[in-house]
Amino acid sequence: MNNQKITLNGDDVLSVNSEDNILISHHTYTVEELLNAIGDQINYRKKEKWCVEGVPCKMLAPNQSWQKGKVKISIEFIPDEIESPLDELRKEI
């Protein structure tokens, strides 16, 4: 599985299956449109904090202590792995 994550910019365009749509009626839209639709669900001041500035918080990961920082809403893209023609040959060896 590919663990590469790409944080998308506002002008990047997404296309999802119609049955997976949330908040937007069409299936192709920019990241900015999606973030605005998410932001429309919260008031403007909180939208700025959650989507632009980040909200001060503490985070607790398993087997670690609390860590101070900020949390921010962003959209990430995780590319599918591209299979090489050599992958099948490597499996056979």
Beta strands, then each sheet from edge to edge (+ up, - down):
strand 1: 6-7
strand 2: 13-15
strand 3: 28-30
strand 4: 55-59
strand 5: 67-71
strand 6: 76-77
sheet 1: 1+ 6-
sheet 2: 2+ 3-
sheet 3: 4+ 5-
end
